[in-house]
Amino acid sequence: MKTGMRMIIGALAAVGILAGCSKAPEKALVTVTGPAGMVLSVDDQKVGVAPVTFKLNGGTYLFKYHAPGYERRWETVKLKDAEQRKIHVDLKRESASVLIATKPLGAQLVVDGRVLGATPIVLDNVIPGNEYTGQLRMPGYAERSVKWAVDSARPKQVMIDLDANMVKVEFLSKPARARLMINGREVGTTPYRGELTEGKYKLRFELAGYSPLEQTVTLSRGEKFKMEYPLTPLPGGISISSVPEGAAVYINGRKRGVTPCVLTDLPAAVYEVRAEKDGYDPVTRKVEIASGYKDEIKLVLLSSTGELELDIRPAGVEVLLDGKKLGKTEENPESKAVTKPIRVSGLAPGEHKVTVSHPRAYPPSRTVSVMVEKGKLTRPRTITVWIANCEIKYRDGRVEVGTLYQEDDNSILFGPEPGIRYEVSRGDLEYVKRLNVE
């Protein structure tokens, strides 16, 4: 019994000795940082405002963080003895919801050029203390600015009454049916009737054959706007050609050029186009010129004169037409039996007088009537002039002067006067001498 007690007392004594000799454990050193003004509490006991540094015994603790404008946050922290712990806290900003509504509903809310939606619209994550601005847009109503802000996380409603700003318009043009563009967008043709919001607009009228017209109008809400805009016709044009070319062109009696010609300054109207050229019948045509368009016409002129082609033999005969000298006939290099034809153009239709003459002719001169038709080539019968063009001498000494019509190695065809021809053997002749008839 005594022995047992001595053992317990010895053990307690030993414990007491050991306890008296050991050191207390070193505390953990904690540093907490976070948003300005953040209050730190540990196990519901306020420690201080961040940044804050403090010591705790090793163990598990509940840290609470709270800062103005931020949501509260709790965190379980386990610390070891003698540990050095640094904790940085990121708090979520406190936000609220805002309801944007309009009368009437359906306006677009635009913020920084981006459409957020149509009213009524709920905006989340609105940060207290910040101010926001947007635009409300709705067809038929004036654009309105809207601002909103919150002081706390409590939801907020913003109501805006929109003002109607429609203007009844009527745009007309003279002539009608012009294409109408408003601020660059085609909306139809005149007459145009509709509604526009108040403001400034750029109008453009386009119609084929007329100069485009641009006008700027300023509309005020509540008014009725009606305006007619006269359009200026573009000049028309016409390209005129003729067969043959070189005809004088007259527009309504006024000379405007020579074919081929192009006219580009004719107002829209009906014109009388006339082409004239010497030796041709004039041609007249009615032409309707449309604004802004170029027409093309081709006029065929018919000759008002005729042509005459004369076959006169032999060479060297002087020829006059209506008393005007044409020249002398010339030999045809292709055949001595014929002469080069004489051709005369631009003769008035009707009777003309052809006179042929030669010093050795019998008779010395002769006149023949020929008829010329308009637009035709007249070829009258061959005119033969009797001219003594050779001299022959017989072997008996006789000499005769007359016309040599044909000849070969054995004989000649000879005529001593008009209408008489006979064959003479070369054996009966001393010579055959050609006379110069030029």
ROKOL-723278 format. One line per 8 residues: their letters; for each residue x, y, z of N, C-alpha, C. Coordinates in steps of 0.1 Angstrom, whole numbers, plus 5000, padded with zeros to 4 digits. Atoms other than C-alpha are relative to their C-alpha. Layout:
# residues N
a = X,Y,Z,X,Y,Z,X,Y,Z | ... $
***
This chain:
# residues 438
mktgmrmi = 5008,4988,5000,5000,5000,5000,5009,5012,5000 | 4991,4988,5000,5027,5025,5009,5009,5000,4988 | 4992,5000,5012,5047,5014,4980,4993,5006,4988 | 5009,4995,5011,5018,5022,4955,4999,5015,5001 | 5001,4985,4998,5013,5057,4969,5013,5007,4996 | 4987,4994,5004,5050,5064,4966,5002,5001,4986 | 4999,5000,5015,5048,5055,4929,4992,5011,4994 | 5009,4990,5006,5019,5079,4921,5005,5014,5003 $
igalaavg = 4995,4987,4997,5034,5107,4940,5013,5003,4992 | 4988,4998,5008,5067,5101,4922,4997,5004,4986 | 5004,4997,5014,5049,5102,4889,4996,5015,4999 | 5005,4986,5001,5031,5135,4897,5012,5009,5002 | 4988,4991,4998,5064,5149,4910,5008,5001,4987 | 4992,5000,5013,5081,5139,4878,4993,5009,4990 | 5008,4992,5009,5052,5155,4858,5002,5015,5003 | 4998,4986,4996,5055,5187,4878,5014,5005,4996 $
ilagcska = 4987,4996,5003,5092,5188,4873,5002,5003,4985 | 4999,4998,5015,5088,5183,4835,4993,5013,4995 | 5008,4989,5004,5061,5209,4833,5007,5013,5003 | 4993,4988,4996,5081,5234,4850,5012,5003,4991 | 4988,4998,5009,5110,5229,4826,4997,5003,4986 | 5003,4999,5015,5091,5230,4791,4996,5015,4997 | 5003,4987,5005,5085,5263,4769,4986,5000,4993 | 5013,4999,5007,5051,5275,4756,5002,5000,4984 $
pekalvtv = 4998,5000,5015,5046,5269,4717,5000,5015,4994 | 5000,4987,5006,5054,5299,4694,4988,5002,4991 | 5012,4997,5008,5024,5316,4678,5003,5002,4985 | 4999,4997,5014,5017,5319,4641,4998,5015,4997 | 5000,4986,5004,5023,5353,4624,4991,5001,4987 | 5009,4999,5012,4994,5363,4600,5000,5014,4995 | 5002,4987,5006,4993,5392,4576,4989,5000,4989 | 5012,5000,5010,4960,5400,4557,5000,5014,4993 $
tgpagmvl = 5002,4988,5009,4957,5425,4528,4987,4998,4992 | 5013,5000,5008,4926,5434,4507,4996,5014,4996 | 5005,4987,5004,4905,5463,4494,5001,5010,5011 | 4998,4989,4989,4909,5496,4512,4987,5000,5009 | 5011,4999,4991,4888,5498,4543,4995,4986,5004 | 5006,5013,4997,4883,5460,4546,5003,4997,5015 | 4999,5003,4986,4876,5450,4582,5001,4985,5002 | 4997,5014,4998,4889,5416,4594,4995,4996,5015 $
svddqkvg = 5004,5006,4987,4872,5396,4622,5004,4985,5000 | 4996,5014,4998,4884,5363,4636,4991,4994,5011 | 5009,5006,4990,4858,5341,4653,4991,5011,5006 | 5009,4989,4996,4835,5372,4654,5007,5010,5009 | 4993,4990,4993,4862,5392,4671,5008,5009,4990 | 4994,4991,5009,4873,5423,4652,5015,5001,5003 | 4985,5000,4999,4911,5422,4645,5005,5014,4996 | 4995,4987,5005,4915,5454,4625,4996,5002,4986 $
vapvtfkl = 5003,4996,5014,4914,5471,4591,5012,4997,4992 | 4989,5004,5008,4935,5457,4563,5007,5012,4994 | 4992,5011,4997,4964,5457,4559,5002,4999,5015 | 4998,5002,4986,4968,5441,4593,5008,4988,5003 | 4992,5011,4996,4993,5418,4610,4998,4997,5014 | 5003,5004,4986,4987,5397,4641,5004,4986,5002 | 4995,5014,4996,4996,5365,4660,4988,4992,5005 | 5010,5009,4995,4974,5335,4667,5007,4987,5004 $
nggtylfk = 4996,5013,4997,4980,5302,4684,4996,4991,4988 | 5004,5010,5010,4980,5272,4660,4986,4995,5002 | 5014,5004,4999,4945,5261,4653,4992,5003,4988 | 5009,4997,5011,4915,5265,4631,4991,5011,5004 | 5007,4987,4997,4898,5299,4629,4990,5003,4988 | 5010,4995,5010,4868,5315,4610,5003,5015,4998 | 4996,4986,5003,4880,5347,4592,4988,5006,4993 | 5010,4992,5006,4854,5373,4582,5005,5013,4994 $
yhapgyer = 4995,4988,5007,4861,5400,4556,4988,5009,4996 | 5011,4991,5004,4839,5431,4550,5006,5014,4997 | 4995,4987,5005,4846,5463,4530,4988,5008,4994 | 5011,4993,5006,4822,5491,4519,5000,4998,4985 | 5002,5002,5015,4808,5484,4484,5004,4987,4996 | 4996,5013,5003,4819,5448,4486,4991,4990,5007 | 5007,5010,4993,4801,5416,4494,5008,4994,5012 | 4993,5006,4989,4810,5400,4528,5005,4986,4996 $
rwetvklk = 4994,5013,5004,4831,5369,4527,5006,4993,5013 | 4995,5008,4988,4839,5341,4553,5010,4990,4994 | 4990,5010,5005,4869,5318,4551,5005,4993,5013 | 4994,5008,4990,4882,5289,4573,5015,4999,4998 | 4985,4999,5001,4919,5293,4581,5006,4990,5010 | 4993,5009,4991,4941,5265,4596,5014,5005,5001 | 4987,4995,4997,4973,5278,4613,5008,4990,5008 | 4991,5008,4992,5003,5260,4626,5008,5009,5009 $
daeqrkih = 4992,4993,4991,5024,5270,4654,5012,5005,4993 | 4988,4994,5006,5052,5294,4644,4999,5002,4985 | 5002,4998,5015,5038,5296,4608,4999,5015,4997 | 5002,4987,5005,5041,5328,4589,4991,5000,4987 | 5010,5002,5011,5010,5332,4567,4996,5014,4995 | 5004,4988,5006,5002,5360,4542,4987,4997,4992 | 5013,5003,5006,4966,5362,4530,4996,5013,4993 | 5006,4989,5007,4954,5385,4502,4986,4997,4996 $
vdlkresa = 5014,5003,5002,4917,5388,4499,4994,5009,4988 | 5007,4993,5011,4898,5397,4467,4985,4999,5002 | 5015,5000,4998,4862,5407,4474,4992,5003,4988 | 5009,4997,5011,4834,5407,4449,4992,5013,5003 | 5007,4988,4998,4820,5441,4443,4985,4998,5002 | 5014,5000,4997,4786,5447,4457,4992,5006,4988 | 5007,4995,5012,4760,5452,4428,4985,4999,5002 | 5015,5000,4999,4723,5458,4422,4995,4998,4986 $
svliatkp = 5007,5002,5013,4697,5453,4395,4992,5013,4998 | 5007,4988,5004,4681,5482,4376,4990,4996,4989 | 5010,5002,5011,4648,5480,4356,4998,5013,4993 | 5003,4989,5009,4646,5504,4327,4987,4998,4992 | 5013,5001,5006,4610,5509,4315,4997,5013,4993 | 5004,4988,5007,4594,5533,4290,4985,4999,4998 | 5014,4999,5004,4559,5545,4281,5001,5007,4986 | 5004,5015,5000,4552,5530,4256,5012,4991,5000 $
lgaqlvvd = 4989,5010,4999,4572,5498,4258,5006,4998,4986 | 4994,5004,5012,4596,5486,4232,5011,5009,4995 | 4989,4991,5005,4623,5513,4230,5013,4993,5001 | 4987,5006,4999,4658,5502,4223,5009,5008,5009 | 4990,4994,4991,4684,5509,4250,5014,4998,4994 | 4986,5000,5007,4718,5518,4234,5010,5006,5010 | 4989,4995,4991,4749,5521,4256,5013,4999,4993 | 4987,5000,5007,4782,5531,4240,4999,4993,4986 $
grvlgatp = 5002,5005,5014,4768,5523,4206,4996,4985,4999 | 5004,5014,5000,4757,5488,4216,4986,4999,5005 | 5014,5002,4996,4720,5478,4217,5000,4989,5011 | 5001,5010,4989,4714,5461,4251,4986,4992,5000 | 5013,5007,5000,4677,5452,4244,4989,5010,4999 | 5012,4992,5001,4642,5466,4243,4993,5001,5014 | 5007,4998,4987,4623,5480,4273,4987,4992,5000 | 4992,4999,4987,4614,5468,4298,5012,4991,5000 $
ivldnvip = 4988,5008,4999,4649,5456,4304,5007,5001,5014 | 4993,5001,4987,4667,5445,4336,5015,5000,4998 | 4986,5000,5001,4703,5454,4340,5006,4995,5013 | 4994,5006,4988,4723,5433,4365,5014,5006,5002 | 4986,4997,4996,4756,5439,4382,5003,5015,4998 | 4998,4985,5000,4751,5477,4385,5008,5003,5013 | 4991,4997,4989,4779,5489,4408,4995,5013,5007 | 5004,4988,4993,4768,5513,4435,5011,5011,4999 $
gneytgql = 4991,4989,5001,4783,5547,4433,5004,5004,4986 | 4997,4997,5014,4787,5546,4395,4988,5005,4993 | 5011,4994,5007,4766,5566,4371,5001,4995,4985 | 5000,5006,5014,4755,5551,4337,4991,5008,4992 | 5008,4992,5009,4741,5568,4306,4997,4992,4987 | 5003,5007,5012,4723,5554,4276,4990,5008,4992 | 5009,4993,5009,4700,5564,4247,4988,4990,4998 | 5012,5007,5003,4664,5553,4242,4995,5004,4986 $
rmpgyaer = 5004,4997,5013,4653,5550,4206,4988,4991,4996 | 5012,5007,5005,4620,5541,4191,4994,5007,4989 | 5006,4993,5012,4605,5548,4157,4987,5008,5004 | 5012,4991,4997,4580,5577,4159,5001,5008,5013 | 4999,4992,4988,4594,5591,4191,5014,5006,5001 | 4988,4993,4999,4621,5615,4200,5010,4992,5008 | 4989,5007,4993,4654,5600,4211,5002,5006,5014 | 4998,4995,4987,4659,5603,4248,5012,4995,5007 $
svkwavds = 4989,5005,4992,4689,5601,4271,4994,4995,5013 | 5005,5005,4987,4685,5581,4303,5013,4997,5008 | 4989,5002,4990,4708,5580,4334,4995,4991,5011 | 5004,5008,4988,4708,5555,4363,5012,4998,5008 | 4990,5003,4990,4728,5549,4394,4994,4994,5013 | 5005,5006,4988,4724,5530,4427,5009,5003,5012 | 4992,4997,4988,4735,5537,4462,5003,4988,5008 | 4998,5012,4993,4732,5502,4475,4996,4988,4991 $
arpkqvmi = 5003,5012,5007,4725,5466,4465,4985,4999,4998 | 5015,5001,5002,4687,5473,4465,4997,5002,4986 | 5004,4998,5014,4670,5469,4431,4994,5014,4998 | 5005,4986,5002,4660,5502,4414,4992,5000,4986 | 5008,4999,5012,4634,5511,4387,5001,5014,4994 | 4999,4987,5007,4638,5539,4361,4989,5000,4989 | 5011,4999,5010,4607,5550,4341,5001,5012,4992 | 4998,4989,5009,4609,5572,4310,4987,5001,4991 $
dldanmvk = 5011,4998,5010,4579,5587,4291,5006,5006,4987 | 4995,4996,5013,4587,5590,4254,4990,5009,4993 | 5008,4990,5007,4575,5619,4233,4999,4997,4985 | 5002,5003,5014,4560,5612,4199,5006,5012,4992 | 4994,4989,5008,4579,5632,4172,4998,4998,4985 | 5003,5003,5014,4563,5621,4139,4995,5012,4993 | 5004,4989,5009,4559,5645,4110,4994,4993,4987 | 5006,5005,5012,4535,5637,4082,5005,5008,4988 $
veflskpa = 4993,4993,5011,4552,5645,4049,4993,4995,4987 | 5004,5003,5014,4542,5646,4012,5010,5007,4991 | 4990,4995,5010,4570,5650,3986,4995,4997,4986 | 5004,5001,5014,4560,5656,3950,5011,5005,4991 | 4991,4996,5011,4580,5661,3918,4993,5004,4988 | 5006,4996,5013,4572,5677,3885,5011,4998,4989 | 5011,5010,5000,4570,5655,3865,5001,4990,5011 | 5000,5010,4989,4560,5627,3888,5008,4987,4996 $
rarlming = 4994,5013,5002,4573,5591,3891,5015,5001,5001 | 4985,4999,4997,4608,5603,3902,5003,4990,5011 | 4995,5008,4989,4628,5579,3924,5004,5009,5011 | 4997,4992,4988,4630,5593,3959,5009,4993,5010 | 4991,5005,4990,4659,5587,3983,5000,5010,5012 | 5000,4992,4988,4658,5599,4019,5012,4996,5008 | 4988,5004,4993,4692,5600,4036,5007,4988,4993 | 4993,5010,5008,4706,5578,4008,4992,4987,4999 $
revgttpy = 5007,5013,5001,4679,5551,4012,4987,5002,4991 | 5011,4999,5009,4654,5546,3983,4987,4996,5007 | 5013,5002,4993,4618,5549,3997,4988,4998,4990 | 5011,5001,5010,4597,5548,3964,5001,5011,4990 | 5001,4990,5011,4586,5572,3937,4990,5010,5004 | 5009,4989,4997,4568,5605,3938,4987,4998,4992 | 5001,4993,4987,4543,5614,3949,5002,4990,5012 | 4997,5008,4988,4555,5601,3983,4993,5006,5012 $
rgeltegk = 5007,4996,4988,4534,5602,4014,5004,4991,5011 | 4996,5008,4989,4545,5590,4048,5002,5008,5013 | 4997,4993,4987,4557,5599,4083,5015,4998,5003 | 4986,5000,4996,4592,5608,4095,5001,5007,5013 | 4997,4994,4988,4606,5617,4128,5006,5014,4998 | 4994,4987,5002,4616,5653,4134,5015,4999,4998 | 4986,4999,5003,4650,5663,4122,5003,5005,4986 | 4996,4995,5013,4670,5671,4091,5002,4988,4991 $
yklrfela = 4999,5011,5009,4668,5650,4060,5005,5005,4986 | 4994,4997,5014,4686,5649,4026,4991,4992,4990 | 5009,5006,5010,4662,5643,3997,5008,5000,4987 | 4994,5001,5014,4674,5631,3962,4989,4995,4991 | 5009,5004,5010,4651,5629,3932,5007,4996,4987 | 4994,5005,5013,4661,5609,3901,4989,4996,4990 | 5010,5004,5010,4641,5606,3869,5008,5000,4986 | 4993,5001,5013,4654,5594,3835,4997,5012,4991 $
gyspleqt = 5002,4988,5008,4659,5624,3812,5001,5013,5007 | 5000,4988,4992,4662,5649,3841,5012,5000,5009 | 4989,4999,4991,4690,5662,3862,4996,4996,5014 | 5004,5003,4986,4691,5647,3897,4999,5013,5008 | 5002,4989,4992,4679,5671,3923,5001,4996,5015 | 4998,5002,4986,4691,5672,3959,4995,5012,5008 | 5005,4989,4991,4674,5692,3987,5001,4995,5014 | 5000,5003,4985,4677,5693,4025,4988,5007,5007 $
vtlsrgek = 5012,4995,4993,4646,5697,4047,5002,4998,5015 | 5000,5002,4986,4642,5702,4084,4986,4999,5005 | 5014,5003,4996,4611,5687,4099,4998,5002,5016 | 5003,4998,4985,4595,5697,4133,4988,4992,5003 | 5010,5008,4995,4573,5675,4153,4986,5007,4999 | 5013,4995,5000,4536,5679,4149,4995,5007,4987 | 5004,4993,5012,4537,5697,4115,4996,4990,4989 | 5003,5007,5013,4524,5686,4081,5009,5007,4989 $
fkmeyplt = 4991,4994,5010,4550,5691,4054,4997,4995,4986 | 5003,5003,5014,4542,5692,4017,5007,5009,4991 | 4992,4992,5009,4564,5703,3989,5001,4994,4986 | 4998,5006,5014,4567,5699,3951,5013,5006,4995 | 4987,4997,5005,4601,5699,3935,5000,4999,4985 | 4999,5001,5014,4604,5708,3898,5014,4995,4995 | 4988,5006,5005,4630,5687,3879,5004,5007,4987 | 4995,4994,5012,4652,5702,3852,5003,4990,4989 $
plpggisi = 4997,5010,5010,4651,5682,3819,5014,5001,4994 | 4987,5001,5007,4684,5671,3804,4998,5003,4985 | 5002,4998,5015,4690,5682,3768,5001,4986,4993 | 4999,5012,5008,4685,5655,3742,5010,5001,4989 | 4990,5000,5011,4708,5646,3713,4995,4992,4988 | 5003,5008,5012,4706,5633,3678,5013,4999,4992 | 4989,5003,5009,4732,5618,3655,4994,4998,4986 | 5006,5000,5014,4725,5625,3618,5011,4996,4990 $
ssvpegaa = 4991,5004,5011,4741,5607,3589,4992,5001,4987 | 5007,5000,5013,4732,5608,3552,5008,4992,4990 | 4994,5006,5012,4738,5590,3520,4995,5008,4988 | 4986,4999,4997,4757,5606,3504,5003,5009,5012 | 4996,4991,4989,4776,5624,3532,5002,5014,4994 | 4997,4987,5004,4782,5661,3532,4987,5008,4998 | 5012,4993,5001,4746,5672,3533,4999,5010,5011 | 5002,4990,4990,4737,5704,3551,4988,4996,5008 $
vyingrkr = 5011,5004,4991,4715,5698,3582,4994,5012,5006 | 5008,4989,4995,4688,5722,3592,4990,4994,5011 | 5009,5003,4990,4669,5719,3625,4990,5011,5002 | 5010,4990,5000,4636,5737,3624,5004,5013,4992 | 4996,4989,5009,4650,5758,3595,5013,5006,5003 | 4987,4994,4997,4683,5767,3612,5011,4990,4997 | 4989,5009,5004,4715,5752,3598,5008,4997,5012 | 4993,5004,4988,4733,5732,3625,5013,4992,4996 $
gvtpcvlt = 4989,5007,5003,4760,5714,3606,4999,4993,4986 | 4999,5008,5012,4770,5690,3578,5002,4985,5004 | 5000,5015,4997,4765,5652,3578,5014,4995,4997 | 5007,5004,4988,4777,5633,3596,5002,5010,5012 | 4999,4990,4989,4770,5655,3627,4992,4995,5012 | 5006,5004,4988,4760,5650,3663,4996,5013,5008 | 5005,4988,4993,4738,5676,3682,4996,4995,5014 | 5003,5005,4986,4736,5673,3720,4993,5010,5009 $
dlpaavye = 5006,4989,4992,4718,5705,3731,4986,5003,4997 | 5014,4998,5004,4682,5699,3720,4991,4997,5012 | 5010,5003,4989,4655,5703,3747,4990,4990,4994 | 5010,5010,5004,4628,5676,3746,4989,5007,4992 | 5010,4995,5009,4605,5684,3717,5000,4992,4987 | 5001,5006,5013,4595,5674,3682,5007,5010,4990 | 4992,4992,5009,4619,5688,3655,4998,4996,4986 | 5000,5003,5015,4619,5691,3617,5015,5000,4996 $
vraekdgy = 4986,5002,5004,4652,5677,3605,5000,5000,4984 | 5000,4999,5014,4661,5687,3569,5014,4999,4995 | 4987,5002,5006,4691,5676,3548,5000,5004,4985 | 5000,4995,5014,4701,5693,3516,5014,4999,4995 | 4987,5001,5007,4729,5687,3491,4997,5003,4985 | 5002,4996,5014,4734,5701,3456,5000,4987,4992 | 5001,5012,5008,4723,5676,3430,4990,4990,5005 | 5009,5010,4993,4699,5658,3454,4987,5007,5005 $
dpvtrkve = 5012,4994,4995,4664,5663,3464,5001,5001,5016 | 5000,4999,4986,4661,5676,3500,4991,4989,5007 | 5008,5010,4992,4649,5651,3527,4996,5007,5013 | 5004,4995,4987,4628,5662,3557,4993,4989,5008 | 5006,5010,4991,4618,5641,3587,4997,5006,5014 | 5004,4995,4986,4600,5648,3620,5007,4990,5010 | 4993,5008,4990,4620,5636,3650,4996,5005,5014 | 5003,4996,4987,4609,5636,3686,5012,4997,5009 $
iasgykde = 4988,5001,4991,4638,5642,3710,4995,4999,5015 | 5003,5003,4986,4635,5628,3745,5011,5006,5009 | 4990,4995,4991,4653,5644,3775,5010,4989,5004 | 4990,5009,4996,4686,5628,3782,5003,4989,4991 | 4998,5011,5009,4685,5605,3752,5006,5005,4987 | 4994,4997,5013,4704,5605,3719,4994,4991,4990 | 5006,5008,5011,4686,5594,3688,5009,5000,4988 | 4991,5001,5012,4702,5583,3655,4990,4999,4988 $
iklvllss = 5008,5001,5012,4687,5589,3621,5010,5000,4988 | 4992,5000,5012,4701,5582,3586,4991,5004,4989 | 5008,4994,5010,4688,5602,3557,5006,4996,4986 | 4995,5003,5014,4690,5589,3521,4995,5010,4990 | 5003,4990,5009,4691,5616,3496,4999,4994,4985 | 5001,5004,5014,4679,5609,3460,5004,5011,4991 | 4994,4990,5009,4697,5625,3432,4989,5007,4993 | 5009,4991,5008,4678,5654,3416,5004,5002,4986 $
tgeleldi = 4995,4998,5013,4699,5653,3385,5003,4987,4993 | 4997,5012,5008,4709,5628,3358,5014,5001,4995 | 4986,5001,5006,4741,5617,3341,4998,4997,4985 | 5000,5002,5015,4749,5616,3304,5014,4995,4996 | 4987,5006,5005,4775,5594,3287,4999,5000,4985 | 5000,4998,5015,4783,5603,3251,5011,4992,4994 | 4991,5008,5009,4799,5580,3225,5000,5007,4987 | 4998,4992,5012,4812,5603,3198,5012,4996,4992 $
rpagvevl = 4989,5005,5009,4834,5592,3169,5001,5009,4988 | 4987,5006,4996,4860,5597,3156,5007,5010,5011 | 4993,4991,4991,4887,5613,3178,5003,5013,4994 | 4997,4987,5004,4894,5650,3176,4988,5008,4997 | 5012,4992,5002,4858,5661,3174,4997,5009,5013 | 5002,4991,4989,4850,5692,3195,4985,4998,5005 | 5014,5003,4995,4819,5686,3218,4996,5011,5009 | 5006,4990,4991,4797,5712,3234,4986,4995,5005 $
ldgkklgk = 5012,5005,4994,4768,5705,3258,4993,5013,5004 | 5008,4987,4997,4741,5733,3259,5009,5012,4998 | 4992,4989,5003,4767,5756,3244,5013,5001,5008 | 4988,5000,4992,4794,5748,3270,5009,4989,4995 | 4990,5008,5006,4826,5733,3257,5004,4989,5010 | 4996,5011,4992,4833,5698,3270,5014,4995,4997 | 4987,5005,5004,4865,5691,3251,4999,4993,4986 | 4999,5007,5012,4875,5669,3222,5000,4985,5003 $
teenpesk = 5000,5015,4998,4870,5632,3217,5014,4995,4999 | 4986,5006,5000,4901,5610,3223,4999,4986,4996 | 4999,5014,5004,4912,5577,3209,5000,4991,5012 | 5000,5010,4989,4906,5547,3230,5011,4990,4997 | 4988,5009,5002,4939,5528,3235,4996,4986,4998 | 5004,5015,5001,4920,5495,3236,4995,4997,4987 | 5006,5003,5013,4904,5499,3202,5000,5013,4992 | 5000,4988,5009,4910,5524,3173,4986,5002,4994 $
avtkpirv = 5014,4998,5006,4874,5518,3162,4991,5008,5008 | 5008,4992,4991,4860,5536,3192,5008,5011,5007 | 4993,4989,4993,4868,5567,3213,4996,4998,5015 | 5003,5000,4986,4868,5573,3250,4986,5007,5003 | 5013,4994,4998,4833,5580,3263,5001,5013,5008 | 5000,4987,4992,4825,5615,3277,4988,4999,5009 | 5010,5001,4990,4806,5615,3309,4998,5013,5008 | 5003,4987,4994,4788,5645,3324,4989,4997,5011 $
sglapgeh = 5009,5002,4988,4771,5644,3359,4993,5013,5004 | 5007,4988,4994,4747,5668,3377,4992,5008,4990 | 5008,4994,5010,4725,5675,3347,4986,5001,5005 | 5014,4999,4997,4690,5688,3353,4992,4991,4991 | 5008,5009,5009,4664,5664,3340,4994,5009,4989 | 5006,4993,5011,4650,5673,3306,5009,4999,4987 | 4993,5000,5013,4663,5681,3271,5013,5008,5001 | 4987,4993,5002,4699,5690,3264,5005,4999,4986 $
kvtvshpr = 4995,4999,5014,4717,5699,3232,5015,4997,5000 | 4986,5005,5002,4749,5681,3222,5005,5005,4986 | 4995,4994,5013,4769,5700,3194,5013,4994,4998 | 4987,5005,5004,4798,5683,3176,5004,5008,4987 | 4994,4992,5012,4821,5701,3151,5014,4996,4997 | 4986,5003,5004,4853,5697,3132,5002,5008,4987 | 4998,4993,5013,4869,5718,3104,4999,4992,4988 | 5001,5008,5012,4869,5689,3080,4987,4992,5000 $
ayppsrtv = 5013,5008,5000,4835,5676,3090,4991,5005,4990 | 5011,4996,5009,4806,5676,3068,4987,4994,5005 | 4998,4985,4999,4786,5694,3078,5010,5003,5010 | 4990,4996,4991,4811,5714,3098,4996,4998,5015 | 5005,5002,4986,4789,5712,3129,4986,4994,4999 | 5013,5006,4999,4758,5693,3140,4996,4999,5014 | 5006,5000,4987,4735,5694,3170,4990,4989,5001 | 5009,5012,4998,4717,5664,3185,4993,5003,5014 $
svmvekgk = 5007,4998,4987,4690,5666,3213,5000,4987,5007 | 5000,5012,4991,4692,5641,3242,4991,5004,5012 | 5008,4998,4988,4668,5636,3271,5007,4994,5012 | 4994,5004,4987,4682,5633,3307,4989,4998,5010 | 5009,5003,4989,4662,5616,3335,5006,5001,5013 | 4995,4998,4986,4665,5624,3372,5004,4986,5006 | 4995,5011,4993,4687,5599,3390,5004,4988,4991 | 4997,5011,5010,4695,5579,3358,5012,5005,4992 $
ltrprtit = 4989,4998,5009,4725,5576,3335,4994,4997,4986 | 5005,5001,5014,4715,5583,3299,5012,4998,4990 | 4990,5003,5011,4735,5568,3270,4993,5000,4986 | 5006,4999,5013,4722,5581,3237,5008,4992,4989 | 4994,5008,5011,4730,5564,3204,5013,5007,4996 | 4986,4995,5004,4766,5568,3190,4998,5011,4990 | 5000,4989,5010,4771,5601,3172,5013,4999,4992 | 4988,5001,5009,4794,5597,3142,5001,5012,4992 $
vwiancei = 4997,4988,5008,4809,5627,3126,5008,4997,4988 | 4993,5003,5012,4820,5624,3090,5011,5011,4999 | 4988,4991,5001,4856,5638,3088,5009,4994,4990 | 4990,5005,5010,4880,5635,3059,5013,4998,5008 | 4988,5002,4992,4909,5618,3076,5011,4993,4992 | 4989,5006,5008,4929,5604,3047,4999,5005,4986 | 4999,4996,5014,4940,5611,3012,5006,4988,4993 | 4995,5011,5008,4944,5584,2985,5003,5004,4986 $
kyrdgrve = 4996,4997,5014,4961,5585,2952,5000,4987,4992 | 5000,5012,5009,4953,5561,2924,5012,4999,4992 | 4989,5002,5009,4979,5547,2901,4999,5008,4987 | 5002,4992,5012,4963,5567,2873,5002,5015,5003 | 4997,4986,4997,4971,5599,2891,4989,5007,5007 | 5011,4993,4994,4937,5607,2906,5002,5000,5015 | 4998,4998,4985,4937,5620,2942,4986,5003,5006 | 5012,4997,4994,4907,5619,2965,5002,5001,5016 $
vgtlyqed = 5000,4998,4986,4901,5631,3001,4987,4995,5006 | 5013,5005,4994,4876,5613,3023,5003,4993,5014 | 4999,5007,4987,4871,5590,3053,5005,4986,4998 | 4996,5014,5000,4890,5558,3059,4993,4993,5011 | 5008,5007,4990,4867,5534,3077,5007,4988,5005 | 4993,5012,4997,4886,5502,3076,5012,4998,4990 | 4989,5003,5010,4918,5488,3060,5006,4987,5005 | 4992,5012,4998,4938,5456,3057,5010,4999,4990 $
dnsilfgp = 4988,5001,5010,4967,5443,3036,4995,5000,4986 | 5004,5002,5014,4945,5438,3005,4991,5012,4995 | 5009,4990,5005,4920,5467,3005,4997,5010,5011 | 5005,4991,4990,4905,5497,3023,4986,5003,4997 | 5013,4996,5001,4870,5509,3030,5000,5015,5001 | 4998,4986,5002,4868,5545,3018,4987,5007,4997 | 5012,4992,5003,4841,5572,3017,5004,5014,4996 | 4997,4987,5004,4845,5603,2997,4991,5011,5005 $
epgiryev = 5009,4990,4994,4815,5620,3013,4990,4992,5009 | 5009,5007,4991,4789,5612,3040,4990,4991,4992 | 5010,5009,5005,4767,5582,3032,5006,4991,4988 | 4995,5008,5011,4790,5568,3005,5013,4992,5005 | 4989,5008,4997,4814,5539,3011,5003,4990,4989 | 4997,5011,5010,4832,5516,2988,5014,4995,5003 | 4987,5007,4998,4861,5492,2988,5009,5003,4989 | 4990,4997,5010,4893,5501,2970,5012,4990,5002 $
srgdleyv = 4989,5009,4999,4920,5475,2962,5013,5007,5001 | 4987,4993,4998,4955,5484,2974,5008,4999,4987 | 4993,5000,5013,4967,5473,2939,4997,5011,4991 | 5004,4988,5008,4949,5503,2924,5005,5013,5006 | 4996,4988,4994,4964,5527,2948,5016,5002,5001 | 4985,4998,4999,4998,5544,2948,5003,5002,5015 | 4998,4998,4985,4994,5555,2985,4987,5003,5007 | 5010,4996,4991,4971,5560,3014,5006,5008,5011 $
krlnve = 4993,4991,4991,4980,5590,3035,4989,5004,5011 | 5009,4996,4989,4963,5596,3069,5003,5015,5003 | 5000,4986,4997,4955,5632,3077,4999,5003,5015 | 5001,4997,4986,4959,5648,3112,4987,5008,5001 | 5013,4994,4998,4924,5656,3124,4999,5009,5012 | 5000,4992,4988,4934,5673,3156,5000,5015,4996 $
***
